[in-house]
Each structure stands twice: as C-alpha cells, then as structure tokens.
Amino acid sequence: MIRIDLGVVRTFKIREKQSIEFRAEAFNAPNHVNPGNPSTTLTDSSFGRILTAADPRIMQMAVKFVF
C-alpha cells in the first residue's frame, strides 16, 4: 500500500498577539489506488476478485485567526 500524506502551514503575524494561520493538507497525495482484499468465499462467483478500493485523494484547506 502506497500512501503519501502532506501538510503545509504558514503563519502571518498581524500584531503582537494576533496572527492568521493558513493550512493545506493532502491525504493520499499521488492518488494511488489501494485495492481491498480479494473475496475468499469458495462458492461465490467473485472468488479471488478484488471488488473494493480505499482511500481516495482527500485535500483540505483551513484559515485560522488567532487572537
């Protein structure tokens, strides 16, 4: 399973006790497909096949005002 998570934070000071923080995060940044486990039921027509995938790329950004 290949998974690369990234995060960047940048803080800008406005006054002595006030600042703005920008944050960006990416989970599974290269968007690599992570297949699930194959079906293990012998009588099932999908035996041995992988039917699921997990962890798509997720990105989020935030701004925080600190005072």
N, C-alpha and C positions, 0 to 999 in steps of 0.2 A: 504494500500500500504506500503510495507516494502522496504526501500532503505537506504543503508549504504554507505556513501562516505568516503574514506580515503585518506590522503595525508601525505607524509613524505619528509622533506627537510634536507639536510646535506650540510654544507658549510666547505670547506677546505681552509685555508689561505695559499697562496704560498709565497707572500711577503707582505710588509706593505700595499700596495694599490692594490694587485691582489689576487683574490680568484676564486675557482671553486665551483659551486653550483650544486648538484645532486638533482633532484626532481622526485618523483614517486607518481602517483595519480591513484586511482581506484574508479570508479563510479558504484554503484550497486554491491559492492564487493561480497556478497554471491550469486549473480546471481539469485535472487528470481524473479519468473515470475510475472509481473504486468499486469493482464488482462485488456483489454479495456472494454468499455461499451457494454451491450447487444443490439442487434438490436431491435428497438421499432416500426417498421412498421408492422402493423397487417396483411397485405396481403402478406408479404414477407415470403418465405419458411424458412428463417433463423430467424424468430421472436423469441426473447428471448435467442438466442445463442450468445456467445461471439466469435467473429471472429478475434480479433486483440490482440496483446500483445505489450508492450512497454518497453523501457529502458533495453536493454541487458547490460551485463557487459562490461565496457569500461576501458581499462588501458592505461596509457601513461607515458612515462619517458622522462626526459629532462636533458641536461647538459648546464650550462651557465658559461661562463668565464667573470668575472668582472674585469675591469682594470680602 
